[in-house]
Each structure stands twice: as C-alpha cells, then as structure tokens.
Amino acid sequence: MRLWLILVAVIITLLSLGAAAMPESFYTAMGRIPNIEVICVKNYDAGASITEAYGNFEYLDKETQLASRTYNSAEYCGDDCRGDCGDDCSERAILEASISSGVIGQAHLAWQSMDPAHEDEAHHAFIGRSVEELTGVFSIEKFIQLWSNSTAPNITSLYWLPCP
C-alpha cells in the first residue's frame, strides 16, 4: 500500500513538471506586449475629465495625486444634483491632478472641461481642452485644477501666465 502511494506521488510530480514548461511561442508573445499605464478620471458634476497615459516606456517613475469632489447638498437641489439645478450645486464640484513623473518613452496628458448644465437634450457647452503628446526622455511637473463656475471661495488665486 505504501509503495502504491509513493508511485502515485511520483507520477503526479512528473506530470506537474511537464505542465510547468510553456512553449517558446508563449514567451515570445509575452515579450512583445508593450508597457501601458493609463488613468482617466471624470467628474460629471464639474463637467471635467483628466487623462494621464504612458506607453512603450523603458523607465517610468511617477507620482500622481488626484482629487475629485462634488459638494452636493440636498438643501440646494434635492436628492439628485447633477449640475442642472442652478448655480448652487455646480459651483461645488472640482477635479484636480498633481502630476510628477520621469519618463523614457511616450506620454499622453489631457484634460477637458464642459458645462455640466446642458442647453438641449444631448449637448453640453464646451469650455476648454488641452492635449499633450510627448515622446523621448523627459520629466513632467504639472498641476491641473478644474473647478466648475469659480468654486472654492477664500483661496489664493494662481496666476496663469502672469505679467512681468
């Protein structure tokens, strides 16, 4: 009986060793898969989206911090507040990203802003958009701040392209 159990254990071990080896085509195909890292954040109440994507990179050292908030309050618009209940709701939605990265490869950074309150049944007013396509060896330091309708009072304003 004991010899029978040992023989069964040896056969199972040999079978598992034979199944562990993968064909060469598997390893060749796995080596062709490109490096891709993508993050996309949408805040429908702010009418904003941010995309950060890296591809075909040899080196990627990144730190991304994202904040997406909607300060809906039932006293302003009831239970369902999607930016179409007046200024009180949509003024409290924000989408922010702080991007810091070092890359050898390709990068795609984009943001888009739309008016969350639509004018007709299907279309929202387009406010702004930025798309950057980068290839090579580079570093990125970027802060993107998308707020709906000048939200967050009592902050220090950040000057964009200040006068000298």
C-alpha positions in Angstrom: 0.0 0.0 0.0 2.8 2.4 0.9 4.6 1.7 -2.3 1.5 2.4 -4.2 1.1 5.9 -2.6 4.7 6.7 -3.4 4.3 5.6 -7.0 1.2 7.8 -7.3 3.0 10.8 -5.8 5.9 10.4 -8.2 3.6 10.2 -11.2 1.7 13.4 -10.1 5.1 15.2 -9.6 6.3 14.2 -13.1 3.0 15.3 -14.7 3.1 18.7 -12.9 6.8 19.3 -14.0 5.8 18.6 -17.6 2.9 21.0 -17.5 5.1 23.8 -16.0 7.1 24.3 -19.1 5.4 26.6 -21.6 6.1 26.6 -25.3 8.7 29.1 -26.7 5.9 30.9 -28.6 4.3 31.9 -25.3 7.4 33.6 -24.0 8.0 35.3 -27.4 4.4 36.7 -27.4 4.7 37.9 -23.8 7.9 39.8 -24.7 6.0 41.8 -27.4 3.4 43.2 -25.0 4.0 47.0 -24.7 4.2 48.8 -21.4 1.0 50.8 -20.8 -0.2 52.6 -17.8 -3.4 54.7 -18.0 -5.6 56.6 -15.6 -8.7 58.6 -16.6 -10.8 60.4 -14.0 -14.2 62.0 -14.8 -16.3 64.3 -12.6 -19.7 64.7 -14.3 -20.8 67.3 -11.8 -17.8 69.5 -12.5 -18.0 68.7 -16.3 -14.3 67.8 -16.2 -12.1 64.9 -17.2 -8.3 64.2 -16.9 -6.3 61.5 -18.7 -2.7 60.5 -17.9 -1.3 57.7 -20.1 2.2 56.3 -20.6 3.2 53.8 -23.2 6.2 52.0 -24.7 8.3 53.2 -21.8 11.7 51.9 -20.7 11.6 53.9 -17.5 8.7 55.4 -15.6 8.9 57.0 -12.2 5.7 58.8 -11.4 3.6 60.2 -8.6 0.1 61.3 -9.3 -2.3 62.7 -6.8 -6.0 63.1 -7.9 -8.9 64.8 -6.1 -12.4 64.6 -7.4 -15.1 66.1 -5.2 -18.7 67.1 -5.5 -20.2 69.1 -2.7 -23.8 68.3 -3.3 -26.3 69.4 -0.7 -29.8 68.3 -0.5 -30.9 71.7 0.8 -30.0 73.2 -2.6 -31.3 70.7 -5.1 -33.0 67.8 -3.5 -31.7 64.2 -3.7 -30.4 64.3 -7.3 -27.9 67.0 -8.0 -26.0 66.7 -11.3 -25.2 70.3 -12.1 -28.5 71.2 -13.7 -30.2 72.6 -10.6 -28.7 76.1 -10.8 -25.5 77.6 -9.6 -25.6 76.3 -6.1 -24.7 72.7 -7.0 -22.3 73.0 -9.9 -20.2 75.6 -8.1 -19.1 73.0 -5.6 -17.6 70.3 -7.9 -13.8 70.1 -8.5 -11.3 67.9 -10.3 -7.6 68.3 -9.5 -4.4 66.5 -10.5 -0.9 66.9 -9.4 1.4 65.0 -11.8 5.2 64.5 -11.3 6.9 61.9 -13.5 10.2 61.0 -15.1 9.8 59.1 -18.4 11.8 57.4 -21.1 9.1 56.6 -23.6 5.7 58.1 -24.6 3.2 60.1 -22.6 -0.3 61.5 -23.2 -1.7 64.1 -20.9 -5.1 65.7 -21.5 -7.9 67.5 -19.8 -11.3 68.6 -20.9 -13.9 70.9 -19.4 -17.6 71.1 -20.3 -20.6 73.0 -18.8 -22.4 70.4 -16.7 -25.8 72.0 -17.3 -26.8 71.1 -20.9 -28.6 73.5 -23.1 -30.6 71.0 -25.0 -31.3 67.3 -24.8 -27.8 66.0 -25.7 -25.1 68.7 -25.9 -23.1 70.4 -23.2 -21.3 73.7 -23.9 -17.6 73.1 -24.5 -15.3 75.2 -22.3 -11.7 74.1 -22.8 -9.4 71.3 -23.7 -5.6 70.6 -23.6 -3.8 67.6 -25.1 -0.1 66.9 -24.9 1.7 64.1 -26.7 5.3 63.6 -25.6 8.0 61.2 -26.8 11.6 60.8 -25.6 13.4 61.4 -22.3 11.6 64.0 -20.2 10.2 64.9 -16.8 6.7 66.3 -16.1 5.7 68.6 -13.3 2.1 69.7 -13.7 -0.8 70.8 -11.6 -4.3 70.8 -13.3 -7.2 72.3 -11.4 -10.7 72.2 -13.0 -13.5 73.8 -11.0 -17.0 74.5 -12.1 -18.1 78.2 -12.0 -15.3 79.6 -9.9 -15.8 77.4 -6.8 -14.0 77.4 -3.5 -14.1 81.0 -2.2 -11.3 82.3 0.1 -8.4 80.8 -1.8 -5.3 82.5 -3.1 -5.6 82.7 -6.9 -3.0 81.1 -9.0 -1.9 83.4 -11.8 -1.6 81.8 -15.2 1.0 83.5 -17.4 1.4 86.5 -15.0 2.5 89.8 -16.4 6.2 90.6 -15.8 
